[in-house]
Structures are given as structure tokens and as C-alpha cells.
Amino acid sequence: MERQKQFSSGFSPAGKMPVYLLLLGVLVCLLQIWLPAYYLTGDGPCHLYNAQVLNDIWHGKQQSLYDRFYTLSYQPNPNWLSSAALAGLLYFMNGVVAEKFFLSVYVLLFVGGGYALMSAIARERTYWVVIILLFVFPHTLAKGFYNYTVSIAFYFWVVWVWIKMLQRATALRALAFFLFSGLLFFTHLLSFGFAVFTCAALVLSHNAVLPRDERRVGRYQLRHWLLLGTLLLPYLGIMAWFTRSQGGLQMALKPHLYRLIELIQFKYLVSLTHTEEPYAAVTGLVLLAIGIVLIAGILRRHAVHKYDGLLLALAAVAIVYLFVPESFLGHLILINMRVQLYIYILIACCIAYRMPVGVTSYRTAIAATLAMAALAALQLGYLNIASGQTADDRAVLQSIVGANLAIEVGICIAIFAAARFRISYFRLQNAGAFVLLMCFVGMSIERISCQVKASMAVSDYIAVAKQIPDGKTILPLNFAPNGKDRNGAMIADRNFLFGHAADYIAAGKSVIMLDNYEANMGYFPLQWRNNVNPYYHLSIGQGIEHTPPYASLKGYEQQAGVRVDYILLCRFDSSFLANDTFAAFYAEIVRDYHVAHTSPLRTATLMERNK
């Protein structure tokens, strides 16, 4: 009775206001996509270019051109969804609009799936659901990793449908689970693996809360294991075949402790620019602080909850984050960047269903302070062992750690104040949600400003290529992967946003872009033919995507029989000629090419092959 009194006095349902805030947040997300003329991401233009080629092939356009350079793979590989979806959208709209439409659908899937999952697991409706907005534009999306980022949205839907299946299995729910699992599998294998483990862990936790006699019989667990295995069997079979075709996992587990520092720094909550860092620091530390409050509550009450499968999933994801290498299946996976987001999301989900009932205690405040002190000690210790870094990198690290320490002190004071004034855990959770919502607004303002500048720079790049006819080969060379505005200031200092910006040239054109990295990966639908692959025959040394780029035009012509029709120099200046290897490459360019056009802001130069 006393517990119910504390609960009632400290918490009241939030009503429909969280839904209204989420809808408003969705509008802000869509504004980020549609306000700039181009919504630029690192690999996004390359995704769009590959979709344009697929669409042209389906239409039978420039068949001889594409047959010379590309081959289509019909293997059922993961990482296909973005290429197929964008290619389909190009039937109805032009390239840039198709990309924005695709990303808008992603936003709706992400927010809708996150809201559905949190609503399903939460004890009561609170404002906590609004933190979904913080994860809509992760670092992976700014990198242009469309498949992986969309897979997180499908992860929400797969887990949500499975929870409904655990409550009551129906044919319609089984079909929905099968379809969402398929979409997730063909989007990204890593998220599919996380979803499979989460669903299996939820079977265990749901079985653990059954009466003892029912657990002993084990019918519930056996029935759902069989159901889960049956629905996932086709995808697990394809996954085993795909893994073997790539030569196996090819990985050795070992601790990567630097990732723990990156987790505390909340490195990958920042997408584009350093101006997001204060908001990312507050976001991460508030999440961790409320997570610590949650752990303190769990330690006081050891009762198993039916959704504790999410805690098991968090533990599994943390193990992957700390021990799995950056490369496996023969490819660079960038585990730290991809998995860090799942840790934050699963912490948020665990907070949604496991928040203790009652008022904040001094014991919780002390536990939170000790945990924060441990985080501070870890960061300060890392500063001492990072003495080998450059002065600039060390200064940046010191500023990040200094800001984190100040925020950690503030959080500890806030939790002690909550204990002093007997504020309920749910009000503490709601207060944290509002702080995080303000962080979302602040990061959105910074990102919109950055994207508008990036769009203006891309528009200038693309202006030089409007007169390029179909059927030509184009080599884009970017000398400022972070981008520069008209004053020469860096645009996105925390991301290589302009890595493939010039591929927007191919939106609506049938041309060959020689920086098409996707066709060199082996698991996308479109693949270079070996005899003309520019990453084999054109690149030398560190390759055409390095800054400055290294290539041999003469070697490409001799080995592959390909004459490059146009070279696009983006943000080139004479300082790069101090590099002898690049200087030799540039000598080839000025010998065999002439200036065909210069962009209005003189940031890009189009070089055409001499007749």
C-alpha cells in the first residue's frame, strides 16, 4: 500500500502529449531532409548513382555502356534494400527527390517503430518515448550507410512484433514477423543478428516469469523456440551460405578498450560538426545517469521481469562492441561506429520498462555519484596515457573530457536534489526526457545549418557538369572530403560528408562514375567487371579516394582500355602539388585534358579529354 502511495504521489500518466511532441519532432526531422536542395551524406550520392544505373538497366538504356563496366549480381545478399528501393522510386521521381523520399520513409519507420516498441514495454505512458528522436540521424546516416541505418528501424519493428507474438501468436502476426525479418535481413546482417538474439532472449525472460510448474513443463519455451526457428529458418540458411561465400567470419575476438573511452565520450552521437558535441555530451551522460539509477533499482529488487531479454540483448551488444574486431567477413565493418548506437538505444529501452517505483533515495544518489566518479577517473586516466597524440588532438580531447566532467558533477547534484526533495523516479525520468528533447532541438539546429552550407557547396560542384552528355566516363577527385564553404571554412569537421558528393552528377544521367566504391565491395547488386575495375587498374598507392588522390590515367588506358572522358576537380589548389606522387598524376591531367568549365564560385573545375 505504501509503495502504491509513493507511486501515485510521484507520477501521473503523460496522456497524449508525448505523441504530439513526437509528431513535432518528426516534422523537425523532415525539415532537415527537405530544407536544403541536397541532403548530403558521405556515401548517399553513390547509393543514388547505383540506383540510377539499376533503373537504366531495367529500362534497357545505355545497355552496351553498362555491360562494358558492370555486372549484376543475383545472389540474395544483405545490403540490397537501399539500392532496390531507390531504383524503384526513380520510376516515379527524379534522383534527388527520390533520395529525400527514401530518407523520409526511413524517418517515419524509425520513429514509428521506436514508439511502438517503447509503448509496448513501458509500464505507463511517459515522456521518455521522445528520446527516440535523438537517434534518427546517427553518425552512420551522415556517413551514408543507408542500409545499416534503416536496419535499426526494422530492428524496432521485428522486436515489437515478436513481443506481440509472445503475448498471443496469430497467423497475421507471424506473417508480419516473417516479412519484417526479411526486410531486416536484406538491409544489414549485423542488425539482423542483434534482432535474432533479442527475440531469443525475450523467450527466456518471458518463460522465467511463468509459474514454477509451467516453467518445469517447458511447453511455453519449446513452442516459441520452434516458432522463432521456423520463421527465421530461411534467413538463417541464407546467412550461413553468405558467410561461407565470404570465406567465414575471419575474426579473432580480443578487447578493444579504446571503444570504452569512445562510449563515454559519446563520439558517435555527433554526426556532422563539433558544434553538436555539447548536446551529445549532455545526451549521453543523462542516459548513463538514468541507466545507473535503473541499475540501482534492479539491485534492490532481484525479481525477473518478462522484458529482461532486452537487458540480455544489451549485454550481448556490449560484448560485440568491446571484443569484435573492426573487420570480419573479409570487410571493414566499423563495429565501434555501428554498435555504439545500439548500446544507447537498448539502455533507453531498458529504462522504459525497468524504472523503479517510488521516490529517489540517497542510496541511489550515492550509487550514481560513485559510478560517475568511476567514469571521470577512466577519462582522466585516458588523458594521461594519450600523451602520444598531437597537441591539437590532445587539446580537443581535454576540452571534451572537461565538459563531460562538468556535466557529470551537475548530474550528481541533480540526483542528490531529487533524493532530498523526494522526487519520484518517474518524474526524474520525465525531467531527463525533456533535457534530451532540448538536446535534440539543439543538434537539429546545428545539423540544418551544416546541411544548408553543404547543399550550397554541392550545387556549385554539380553546376560544372550539366553539359556532360550521356555515355561518358567521369573521374571525380575531391580534395576537401569534409567540405569547405565559400570562405574556405570547413563545413563538416566530424564527417567526410563530401566523399562522393560529385556522384549527384549522375542523377538523371547515364554515365560511368569511376569513384563507385559500392561496385567494388562485392555484396551490392552492381559490381565492377574485373578487367575495367578502376580500384584495380586506375588507382595506385592509396587510391583515388585518398586526399590527395593517387592514380595513373595512362596505366588505366593500357590495362583496361578505358579513356577517361572527364575529370572533376573539387576544391583543388596548388598546395597539393607539394606531394610528388600526386604531382606526377596532375602532370598527366594537364597534359591530356583541358579546362571545359569552372563552377560559379570557382570551387570545382571540369577537365575534358583532349580530342
N, C-alpha and C positions, 0 to 999 in steps of 0.2 A: 504493500500500500504506500509506503514511504517512497519507494522507487517511482511508482506511478505519479505521486505528488510532485517529485522533483522533475520528472519528465514533463508533466503538464505545465508546471510553472516556468519552465525554461524553454519551451519550444511550442510553436504553433505552425501548422501546415502553411506553406507558402502560396497556396492557391494557384491561379493561372499566371501569376506574374513571371515565374521563370520561363514559361513558354513564350510570353511576349518579349522578354529580354533575348531569348534565343533567336526569335524571328528578326528582331532588330539587329542582332549580331550577324545573322545570315545576310542581311542587306548590306552591312559593312563589308563582309567578305566578298560579296558580288561586286560591290563598288571597287574593291581593289583590283578585280579582274577586268571590269568593263570601262573604268575611267581612262586608263592610258590607251593609246591607239594599239600598242603591242604590249601584251603581258609577257614579259621576258623571263625565261628560266634558262639555266645552263644548257640542258640537252633538249629543251622543248622544241626549238626550231628544227632540230634534227628529227625528232619524232614526227613533226608535221611534214617534213620533206619525205620521209619514208612512206607516210600515209598517202602523200600525193603520187608517189611512184606506184604504190599498190593500186590506187584508184585509176591511174593511167593504164596500167597493165590490164585491169579488169575491163576498161573501155577499149582496149586494143590500140591505144595511142602510142606512137613512137616505139613500136614493138622491137624493131631492129636495134634501136639505140639502147634500150634497156636490156635486151638479150645479150648484147656485147659485154655489158658491165655487171649485170646482176643475175642471180638465180633465186628462185623461190623455194623455200623450204616448207614442206607439208608435214613435218614432224609435229606432233602435238606437244610443243614445248611451253613451259611457263613464259611469262613476259610478252605474250601476244596481244593482250587486250587493248592497250592504248593504240597500237598500230591499226588493228582491225576496226576499232571504234571510230578513230579519226578518219580512216579511209572511207568508212560508211557515211560519215557526216559530210564528206566532201561531195557526195551526190546532191546535197541539198543547200550547201552554203560554201562560201569561199574559205580559203585556208585559215586566215587569222580569226575569222568569226567562228569557224568550226573548232579551233583550239579553245577559244573562250567558252563556247557552249559546252565542250567536253569538261573543262575545269569547273564550270558552273554546276553541271550534273554531279561532279565529284563533291563539291561543297555540300549539296543537298544530301547526297548519300552519307557523307561523313557526319554531318550534324544530326541527320535523322537517325542514323544507326547508333551514334553515341548516346543520343537522348533515349532511344528505345531501350538500349542495354541498361543505362543507369536508372531509368524509370522502373525497369523490371526487377532490379536488385535492391533498390533503395527501400528503407523501412518506411519513410514518409517522403512526400514531395518537399524538397528544399531548394534553395538557390544554388546548391552545389553543381547542378547539371550545366550551369552556364560555362563552367570551365572547359567544356568540350571545344568552345570557340578558340581557346588558346592553341590547340593542336592542329587546326585546319591548315595552316600554312607553315609546315615544318621546314627544316633545313633541306630535307630530301626533295621537297617540291621545288624549292628555289634552285636546287641542283638540276632540276628537270627529270628526276627519277619518277616519272609519272606512274609507271606500273607499281612500284613499291608503295608510293603514297596512296594510290587508290586502293591497294590491297588492305590498308589499315581500315578504310571504310567498310570493306567487305568483311573484315575480321569482326567488327561490331555486329554485323547482321548475322553472320554464321553463329556466333556465341549466343546472340539473343534468341534466334530460332531454336537452338539446341536447349536453352533453358525452358522455352515453351514446350519442347518435346519431353523434357524430364517431368514437367507438370502433367501433361496429357498428350500422348503420342497420337496423332491423326495422320491420315494419308496426305492431306494438304500440307501439314507442317513438315512431313517427311520429304515431300516434293520440294518445298521451299528450301529446306536444309540442303538437299542434293544440288539444287540449282545455285544457291549462294556459294556452296563449297566449290562447285565447278568454276564459277566466276573468280573466286579467290585463288584457286589453283592456277588458272591460266593468266593470273595477274602477277603473282610473285610467290615463289616456293617457300621463302622464309616465313612469311605471314601465314601461309597455309600450314606449315609445321607448328607454329605457335597456336593456331586455332585448333588443330587436332589435339594437341596436348591439353589445351584449356578445356575442351569438351570432355576429354577423358578424365581430367581431374575433377570436373563438376559431377561426373558419375560417382566418383569416390566420395566426394563430400556430401552429395545427396543421400547416398547409401548410409553414410556414417550417422546421420540424424534419425534414421528409422528406428523403431523399437527393436530391442535386442533380439527377440525371437524372429523378426523378419530379416534382420541382418544375418542371422545364423543360417537361415534357409538360402539366402543369396539370390532369390528369384529376381528382385528388382535390378541388382547389379548385372546379373547374367543377361537379362532381357535387353538392357540398354547397351551393354557391351556388344551384343550381337547386332543390335540395330545400328549402332555407330559404325561398326566394322562393315556391315553390309552397304550402308550409304556411302562410305568413303572408299570402298574396295577398288572401284575403277580408277580413282585418282591416285591411290597409293600404289597401284600397279604401274601407272604411267610414271609416277615419281621414281619408282625403283628402276624402271627402264631408262629414264632420263639420266639418273645418277650414274648408271653403268655406262651409258653412252658418252658421258663426260669424263670417264676414267675413274669414277669413285669420288668419295669425299675429298681425298687428298689433303687432309689436315691433321695437325698434331695439337692437342689441347695443352695449353700452358697459361699461367696467369699473365694478364696484361694490366698491371696495376695503374698505369697512366690513365686508363679509362675511368678509374675511380675518381681521379682528380678532375677529369673532364665532366663526370657526372655531377660533382659538387660545384663545378664552375657553370653548369647548365649550358655547356658550349653550344649544343645543337637546338636550343630554343631560339637562338639567334639565327635569322635566315639571310639577311642581306647586308646589314651595316652595323657598325659599332654603336650607333645611337640606340639600338634595341637592347643593349646589354643591361642597363639599369632595370628595365622591365623584366628581362629574362631572369636576372638575379632575384628580384622580389618574387617572381612566379615560382621559381624552383625552391627557394627557401620556405615560402609559405606552404607549398606542397609537402616538403620534407617535415616541416614543423607539425602540421596536422597529421601527417603519417606517423610521427613519433607519438603524438597524443593517442592515436589509434592503437599503436603497439602497446603503450602503457595500459590501455583499457583491456586489450586482449590478455595481457599477462595477469591482470587481476581476475579475469573470468576466463577459465580454460574451456568453456563449453564450445563444442564444434558447431559451426554454422553451415547451413546447406550450400552457401556460396563460397565456402573456403577453398573451393577449387581455384578461385581467382588468386588467392594467396599462394597456392602451389604454382600457378602459372607465373606469378611474379618471381618466385624463387627460381623457376626454370629459366626465365628470361634473363635474370641477373647472372646465372651461371653462364649462359651463352654470351652475355655481354662481357664478362670478365675473362673467359677462358677460350672462346673460339677465335681462331686467327682471322686476320683480315681477308685472307684468300682461302677458298675451298672450291671444289668442283672445277678447279683449274682457272678460276676467275677471281678478280679483286672484288670483294663483296662490301667492304667498308662497314664491318659489323658495328663499330663504335657509333657511327653516324646513324645507322638504321635502327639499332636496337635501343638506343638511349630513349627514344620517343616512347617505345612500348613500356619501359620502366615507369615513366611519368604517368602514362595512361592507366596502367594497372594499379599504381598507387592511388590514383584518383578513383578508380572503380572500387578498390577495397575500402577507401574512406566512405564511399557512398553507401555501402551496406553494413559496415562493421563499426561505425562510430558509436562509442559508449553512450548509455543513457545516464542522465543525471547531470550534476554540476561539476565544473572543473575543480580538481583537487590540487592541493600543494604538492602531493606526491607526483602527480602528472607534471606539474610545473618544474619540479626538481629534475625529473627524468628527462624532460625536454631540454633543460639547461645543460645537463651533463652530456646529452647527445650532441647539442650544438657546440659545446666545448671540444668534444672529440673531433667534430668536423673542422673547427678552427685550428686545432693542433695539427691535423692532417694537412691542411692548406699551408700553414706556416712551415711545417716540415718540408713540404714540397718546394717552397721558396728557397730553402737552404740547399737542397740538392739540385736546384735548377741553375746553379751558378755558371754552367757551361753555355747558357743561352746568350744571344746577343743582348746588348744594352737595351735596344728598343723592345725586344720581346720580353725581357725581364721587367721593363717599366710597365708594359701592358699587363703582364701577369700580376704585378704588385697592385696596380690600380683595381683589377678585378677582385683580388683577394681582399684588399682594403675595403671595397664596397660591400663584399659579402660579409665581412666581419661586423661592419656597422649594422647591416640588416639583421644578422643573427642576434646581436645584442638587443635590437628593437623587438624582435620576435619573442625573446625570452622575457623581456619586461612585459610585453602584452599578455603572455600566458600567465605570468605571476599576477598581473592585474585581474585577469579573468578568474583566477582562483580566489583572490582577495574579495572580489565583489560577487562571487558565487554565480558566475555566468555559466549557463548550460553548455554542454558540448555542442549541441545543435546550433545554438546562437554563435558559438565560436566558429563552427563550420560555415554558417551563413556569412559571417563577417569576412572570413577568408575568401569566400566566393566573390564577394563584392570587390575585395582588393584585387583578386585575379581578373575580374571583369575590367577594372580600370587599367590593368596591365595590358589586356587585350586591346583596349582602345588606344593606349599609348603606342604599342607596337604597330597597330594598324596605321596610325598617322605617319609613323616613320617609314613604313613599307610603301605606303601610297606615294609619299614624296619621292622615294628612291625609284619606284617603278615609273613615275612620270618622267623623271630625268632619263632613265634607261630607254623609255619609249622614244623620246626625242632623239637620242643618240642613234638608235636603231633606224629610225626614219631617215636620218641623214645617210647612214650606210646604204640603205636599200635604194635611195634616190639615184645612185650612180648606175644601178643595174637594170633600170626599167627598159632600156633599149636592147638588152641581150635577147637574141632570138631563141626559139626552141631548138633542141638538139645539140646544144653546146656543152662543153666541159668547163667547169669553173673551179678554181682553187682559191678558197678564202684563206687569208692569212691575217690572224688577229694579233696585234701587238699590245693590246690592253685588255686582257681577259676579265678584269674587274670593271672595265668601262671607265670612260672619262667624259665629264660634261664639257660644255663649250669653253669653260675657263681652264680646262685641264685638270680639274679636281677629280679624284677617284669617286666613282658612283656607288659601287657595291664592294666595300673593302673586306667583307666577310664571305664573299662568294664569287666564283668565276662565272658571273652572270652572262658574260658576253662570249663564252667559249664557242658557241655555234650560232651566234646572232645573225650572221650573214646568210644562214640557210633559209631565212624568210624570203630570199630572192626566189626560191623555188616554189613559193606559194602561188599556184596558178600557172606555173611554167613546167615544161617537160625538158629538164636539163639534168646533167650529172654533176652533183656536188661532191668534190673529192675529199671533203672532210667528214664524210658519212661514217662515223665511228660505229654506228649500230650494225651496219652490214659487215663489220669486222669482228663482231662478238660471237657469232655462231648460234645464238639462241633466239634471234629475232626472225620474223618471216623472210625478210630481204637480206641476201648475203652476197658479198662481192665474189665474182669469179676470180679464182686464184691467179690467173695469168694477167689480170689487169688491176689487182688489188693495190690501191695507192699506199696502203700501210706497209706493203711488202716491197714494192718496186719504186715508189716515189720518195718515201721517207728515208732519210739517212740519220744516223745518230739518234738523237732524242725525238725526232719526228716532226711532222707538220703541225702538231698541236702544241709544241713547246713554244716558249717565249724567250728569244726569237725562234722562228721555225727553221728546221733543217730539212732540205730536200734537194733532189737532183732532177731537174727537168729533162736533161739530156739522157740520164740513166733511165727515166721512166719511158721515154720515147724508144730507146733502144731495147729495153727488156720487155715492155708491154705493148709497144707500137702505138702509144697514145700521145697525141699532141694536145697539150692543154690550151684551150681557146682563150680563156680569160683568167686573170689573176686579180683578186680584190685585196688591196692593202688597206687594212683598217687600223687607224691610229699609228701609222708608221712615222718614225722620224729618224734622222741621220745618226742618232746616238747608238742605234743597234748595229751600225756598221763597224763599231769597235770590236765586235765579235768576228773573228777571222772566218769561221765556218759559215756564218750567215752572210758575211761579205761576199764570199765566193758564190753563194746561192743568188744573192742580189745582183751580182755581175751577170749571171745568166739571164735574169729577168730584164735588165735594162738593155742587154744585147739583143734579145729576141722579141721584146714587147715594147709597145709604145703606149703613152697615156691616151686613153679613149675618153675618159670623163673624170671630173673631180666633183665631189659632193658639195652642196651649197655651203656647208660650214667647214669644208676642206678637211674633214676627218677621215675620208675614205677616197681612195684613188683606184679606178678601174683600168687595168692594163690589158690591152688586146694584143694577140699574137700578130707579128708582122706577116704580111702576105708573102 
